[in-house]
Amino acid sequence: MEDIKKLEEFQAKIDAEIKIEPKDWMPEDYRKHLQRQISQHAHSEIIGMQPEGNWLLRAPSLRAKVVLLAKIQDEAGHGLYLYSAAETLGKSRTEYLNELKTGKAKYSSIFNYPTLTWADMGAVGWLVDGAAIVNQVSLQRTSYGPYARGMVKICKEESFHQRQGYEIIADMAKGTPEQKEMAQDALNRFWWPSIMMFGPHDSDSPNTGNAVKWKIKRATNDQLRQSFIDKTVHQAEIIGLTIPDPDLKWNEERGSYDFGEMDWDEFWSVVKGGGPCSKQRLKHYNDAHNNGEWVREAAKAYTDKQTSKQNVA
């Protein structure tokens, strides 16, 4: 059993808003929770490059290509920041990557859906990155220092991604009837998967209790989901698109929107690897990882050679 006194001191630091740092004592469950959460966040950034890379060579203008490429590069950087933070918790990057390669580790379910049209690039930026911002802004105040500090830069860049996506879909919504129809179709397909990104209801989320107690999370799944919906409905109204939820209605008493029930059978199926693109995403990642092995070996050989020269000198 872990020392009760150490547990009390640890919780006192959390309650006093003192960041936990890598060399500080922490409960093993706290460490494992962070290892899982941060690595899954990193995996999501890396896998999330795929549905956007699908459109990089088909973007409708040079400006669109440049902006999309910048976004994909940002996401690669986010993955690196997050893997670095996860490594401070006692597991190597190789271990985390092996968990992703074998399918043991999860990533955000949203990235197992296809991007069928250019309007989907708008929906992904507006909705998916918009949902990410709602979650990640609170993570800037998470209790683990390396994670919190990494989130500051990530949130600034995610804000740019959300605006980029909203610009794409707003332009299409104000374009020809065919373009507006394409924008509405993208919204129809990505709305429910986006609000399922926040995870299961609090009552069905076994990790929520400790995550809130330890201030890893500052808000619950349902609170974050509600905040996202309340922000996004008005954005859709501005550009003349309709949220695909017949039960969506403003609740004056709560000061928030009531909304319909999500298809949790679909959610759990996608989480467990049954999404439309689940196998494709993992295969693509593994192929890219294996094809890049010679680059990693060459980089290591060069580093070893330089280190050897310095030691001789």
C-alpha positions as CSV (number, residue, x, y, z in Angstrom):
1,M,0.0,0.0,0.0
2,E,1.2,3.5,-0.8
3,D,2.1,5.7,2.2
4,I,-1.0,7.4,3.5
5,K,1.1,10.4,4.5
6,K,2.5,10.8,1.0
7,L,-0.9,10.5,-0.5
8,E,-2.2,13.3,1.8
9,E,0.8,15.5,1.0
10,F,0.3,14.8,-2.7
11,Q,-3.4,15.8,-2.6
12,A,-2.6,18.9,-0.6
13,K,-0.2,20.0,-3.4
14,I,-3.0,19.4,-6.0
15,D,-5.5,21.3,-3.9
16,A,-3.1,24.2,-3.5
17,E,-2.6,24.4,-7.3
18,I,1.1,23.4,-7.1
19,K,2.2,21.6,-10.3
20,I,3.4,18.0,-10.0
21,E,6.8,17.7,-11.7
22,P,8.5,14.5,-13.1
23,K,10.8,13.9,-10.1
24,D,8.0,14.5,-7.5
25,W,6.4,11.6,-5.7
26,M,3.0,10.7,-7.2
27,P,0.6,7.8,-6.8
28,E,1.0,5.0,-9.3
29,D,-2.6,5.4,-10.5
30,Y,-1.9,9.1,-11.2
31,R,1.2,8.2,-13.2
32,K,-0.7,5.5,-15.2
33,H,-3.6,7.7,-15.8
34,L,-1.3,10.4,-17.3
35,Q,0.7,7.8,-19.3
36,R,-2.6,6.7,-20.9
37,Q,-4.1,10.1,-21.4
38,I,-1.0,12.0,-22.7
39,S,0.1,9.1,-25.0
40,Q,-3.5,8.8,-26.4
41,H,-3.5,12.6,-27.0
42,A,-0.1,12.2,-28.8
43,H,-1.4,9.3,-30.9
44,S,-4.4,11.3,-31.9
45,E,-2.3,14.2,-33.2
46,I,-0.2,11.8,-35.3
47,I,-3.1,9.7,-36.7
48,G,-5.1,12.9,-37.2
49,M,-2.6,14.0,-39.9
50,Q,-3.9,11.2,-42.2
51,P,-7.4,12.4,-43.1
52,E,-6.0,15.8,-43.9
53,G,-3.0,14.5,-45.8
54,N,-5.7,12.8,-48.0
55,W,-6.5,16.3,-49.3
56,L,-3.1,18.0,-49.4
57,L,-2.6,17.4,-53.2
58,R,-6.2,18.1,-54.0
59,A,-6.7,21.4,-52.2
60,P,-8.5,23.9,-54.5
61,S,-5.8,26.6,-54.5
62,L,-2.2,27.2,-53.7
63,R,-3.2,29.2,-50.6
64,A,-5.4,26.3,-49.4
65,K,-2.5,23.8,-49.9
66,V,0.0,26.0,-47.9
67,V,-2.5,26.5,-45.0
68,L,-3.3,22.8,-44.9
69,L,0.3,21.8,-45.0
70,A,1.1,24.3,-42.1
71,K,-1.7,22.7,-40.1
72,I,-0.4,19.1,-40.7
73,Q,3.1,20.2,-39.7
74,D,1.6,21.7,-36.5
75,E,0.0,18.4,-35.6
76,A,3.2,16.5,-36.1
77,G,4.8,19.0,-33.7
78,H,2.0,18.5,-31.2
79,G,2.6,14.8,-31.2
80,L,6.3,15.4,-30.5
81,Y,5.5,17.8,-27.5
82,L,3.1,15.3,-26.1
83,Y,5.4,12.2,-26.5
84,S,8.1,14.2,-24.7
85,A,5.8,15.0,-21.8
86,A,4.7,11.4,-21.7
87,E,8.3,10.2,-21.5
88,T,8.8,12.1,-18.2
89,L,6.4,9.6,-16.6
90,G,8.8,6.6,-16.8
91,K,8.0,5.0,-20.2
92,S,10.0,5.4,-23.3
93,R,8.7,6.8,-26.6
94,T,9.4,3.4,-28.2
95,E,7.0,1.8,-25.7
96,Y,4.3,4.3,-26.4
97,L,4.7,3.9,-30.2
98,N,4.7,0.1,-30.0
99,E,1.4,0.3,-28.1
100,L,0.0,2.4,-31.0
101,K,1.5,0.1,-33.7
102,T,-0.1,-3.0,-32.2
103,G,-3.5,-1.4,-31.6
104,K,-3.1,-1.7,-27.8
105,A,-3.3,2.1,-27.4
106,K,-6.3,4.1,-28.5
107,Y,-6.6,7.5,-30.2
108,S,-9.5,9.8,-30.7
109,S,-12.4,8.0,-32.4
110,I,-13.0,10.9,-34.8
111,F,-10.0,10.1,-36.9
112,N,-11.5,6.8,-38.0
113,Y,-14.0,8.5,-40.2
114,P,-13.3,9.3,-43.9
115,T,-12.8,12.8,-45.4
116,L,-14.8,12.5,-48.6
117,T,-14.9,16.1,-49.9
118,W,-13.0,19.4,-49.5
119,A,-15.8,20.5,-47.2
120,D,-14.7,17.9,-44.8
121,M,-11.5,19.8,-44.3
122,G,-13.7,22.7,-43.1
123,A,-15.8,20.4,-40.9
124,V,-12.6,18.8,-39.4
125,G,-11.1,22.2,-38.6
126,W,-14.3,23.8,-37.4
127,L,-15.8,20.9,-35.4
128,V,-13.0,18.5,-34.6
129,D,-10.4,21.1,-33.7
130,G,-13.1,23.2,-32.1
131,A,-14.0,20.3,-29.8
132,A,-10.3,19.8,-29.1
133,I,-9.9,23.5,-28.1
134,V,-12.8,23.2,-25.6
135,N,-11.0,20.2,-24.0
136,Q,-7.5,21.5,-24.3
137,V,-7.9,25.0,-22.9
138,S,-8.7,23.5,-19.6
139,L,-5.7,21.2,-19.9
140,Q,-3.4,24.3,-19.8
141,R,-4.3,24.2,-16.0
142,T,-3.9,20.4,-15.6
143,S,-2.0,19.4,-12.5
144,Y,1.0,17.8,-14.2
145,G,3.5,20.5,-15.1
146,P,5.0,19.1,-18.4
147,Y,1.6,18.5,-19.8
148,A,0.2,21.9,-18.8
149,R,3.2,23.7,-20.3
150,G,3.0,21.8,-23.6
151,M,-0.7,22.6,-23.9
152,V,-0.1,26.4,-24.0
153,K,1.6,26.3,-27.5
154,I,-0.7,23.6,-28.7
155,C,-3.9,25.6,-27.8
156,K,-2.6,28.6,-29.7
157,E,-2.1,26.6,-32.8
158,E,-5.4,24.7,-32.5
159,S,-7.1,28.0,-32.4
160,F,-5.6,28.8,-35.8
161,H,-6.8,25.4,-37.1
162,Q,-10.3,26.0,-35.9
163,R,-10.5,29.3,-37.7
164,Q,-9.0,27.8,-40.8
165,G,-11.7,25.2,-40.9
166,Y,-14.5,27.6,-40.2
167,E,-13.3,29.8,-43.0
168,I,-13.4,26.9,-45.4
169,I,-16.9,25.8,-44.5
170,A,-18.2,29.4,-44.3
171,D,-17.0,30.2,-47.8
172,M,-18.7,27.0,-49.1
173,A,-21.9,27.7,-47.2
174,K,-22.0,31.2,-48.9
175,G,-21.1,29.8,-52.3
176,T,-23.2,28.1,-55.0
177,P,-26.1,25.9,-54.0
178,E,-24.0,22.8,-54.7
179,Q,-21.2,24.1,-52.4
180,K,-23.6,24.9,-49.6
181,E,-25.1,21.4,-50.0
182,M,-21.6,20.0,-49.7
183,A,-20.9,22.0,-46.6
184,Q,-24.2,20.9,-45.0
185,D,-23.3,17.2,-45.8
186,A,-20.0,17.5,-44.1
187,L,-21.7,19.0,-41.0
188,N,-24.2,16.2,-41.1
189,R,-21.5,13.5,-41.1
190,F,-19.1,15.1,-38.6
191,W,-21.5,16.6,-36.0
192,W,-22.3,13.4,-34.0
193,P,-18.7,12.0,-34.1
194,S,-17.4,15.4,-33.0
195,I,-19.6,15.6,-29.9
196,M,-18.7,11.9,-29.1
197,M,-15.0,13.0,-29.0
198,F,-15.6,14.1,-25.4
199,G,-16.1,10.4,-24.5
200,P,-18.9,8.6,-22.7
201,H,-21.3,10.2,-20.3
202,D,-19.8,10.9,-16.9
203,S,-21.8,8.0,-15.3
204,D,-20.1,5.6,-17.8
205,S,-16.6,7.0,-17.5
206,P,-14.6,5.1,-14.8
207,N,-11.6,7.4,-15.0
208,T,-13.4,10.7,-14.5
209,G,-13.6,10.6,-10.7
210,N,-9.8,10.5,-10.1
211,A,-9.1,12.7,-13.1
212,V,-11.1,15.5,-11.5
213,K,-9.9,14.9,-8.0
214,W,-6.3,15.1,-9.1
215,K,-7.1,18.1,-11.4
216,I,-5.8,16.3,-14.4
217,K,-9.2,17.3,-15.9
218,R,-10.8,20.5,-14.9
219,A,-14.2,19.6,-16.2
220,T,-16.1,16.4,-16.9
221,N,-16.9,14.9,-20.3
222,D,-20.5,16.0,-20.2
223,Q,-19.6,19.6,-19.1
224,L,-17.1,19.9,-21.9
225,R,-19.6,18.5,-24.5
226,Q,-22.2,21.0,-23.4
227,S,-19.8,23.9,-23.7
228,F,-18.8,22.8,-27.2
229,I,-22.5,22.5,-28.3
230,D,-23.4,25.9,-26.8
231,K,-20.5,27.6,-28.7
232,T,-21.0,25.9,-32.0
233,V,-24.7,26.2,-32.6
234,H,-24.5,29.9,-33.1
235,Q,-21.6,29.6,-35.4
236,A,-23.7,27.3,-37.7
237,E,-26.5,29.8,-37.6
238,I,-24.2,32.6,-38.8
239,I,-23.3,30.8,-42.0
240,G,-26.8,29.4,-42.6
241,L,-26.1,25.7,-41.8
242,T,-28.4,23.4,-39.8
243,I,-27.2,21.3,-36.9
244,P,-28.4,17.7,-37.7
245,D,-30.2,17.2,-34.4
246,P,-34.0,17.4,-34.4
247,D,-34.0,17.5,-30.6
248,L,-31.7,20.5,-30.4
249,K,-33.5,23.3,-28.4
250,W,-32.5,26.2,-26.3
251,N,-33.3,25.6,-22.6
252,E,-33.9,29.0,-21.0
253,E,-33.8,27.7,-17.5
254,R,-30.4,26.0,-17.9
255,G,-29.0,28.7,-20.2
256,S,-27.8,25.9,-22.5
257,Y,-29.0,23.8,-25.4
258,D,-30.8,20.5,-24.9
259,F,-29.7,18.0,-27.5
260,G,-30.4,14.5,-28.7
261,E,-28.9,11.2,-27.6
262,M,-25.7,10.0,-29.3
263,D,-25.4,6.6,-30.9
264,W,-23.3,4.9,-28.2
265,D,-23.2,1.6,-30.1
266,E,-21.5,3.4,-32.9
267,F,-19.1,5.1,-30.5
268,W,-18.0,1.9,-28.8
269,S,-17.7,0.1,-32.1
270,V,-15.3,2.8,-33.4
271,V,-13.3,2.9,-30.2
272,K,-12.8,-0.8,-30.4
273,G,-11.5,-0.6,-33.9
274,G,-14.7,-1.0,-35.9
275,G,-14.7,2.5,-37.5
276,P,-15.0,3.0,-41.3
277,C,-11.2,3.8,-41.5
278,S,-9.8,2.1,-38.4
279,K,-7.8,-0.6,-40.2
280,Q,-6.7,1.8,-42.9
281,R,-5.4,4.4,-40.4
282,L,-3.4,1.8,-38.4
283,K,-2.0,0.1,-41.5
284,H,-0.9,3.5,-43.0
285,Y,0.8,4.4,-39.7
286,N,2.7,1.1,-39.5
287,D,3.7,1.2,-43.2
288,A,5.1,4.8,-42.7
289,H,6.9,3.8,-39.5
290,N,8.5,0.7,-41.1
291,N,9.4,2.6,-44.3
292,G,11.1,5.3,-42.2
293,E,13.3,2.9,-40.3
294,W,16.4,3.6,-42.4
295,V,16.1,7.3,-41.6
296,R,16.0,6.6,-37.9
297,E,19.0,4.2,-38.2
298,A,21.0,6.8,-40.2
299,A,20.2,9.5,-37.7
300,K,21.3,7.3,-34.9
301,A,24.5,6.3,-36.6
302,Y,25.3,9.9,-37.3
303,T,24.7,10.9,-33.7
304,D,26.8,8.0,-32.5
305,K,29.6,9.1,-34.8
306,Q,29.5,12.7,-33.6
307,T,29.5,11.6,-30.0
308,S,32.5,9.3,-30.7
309,K,34.4,12.2,-32.2
310,Q,33.7,14.4,-29.3
311,N,34.9,11.8,-26.8
312,V,38.1,11.4,-28.7
313,A,38.7,15.1,-28.8
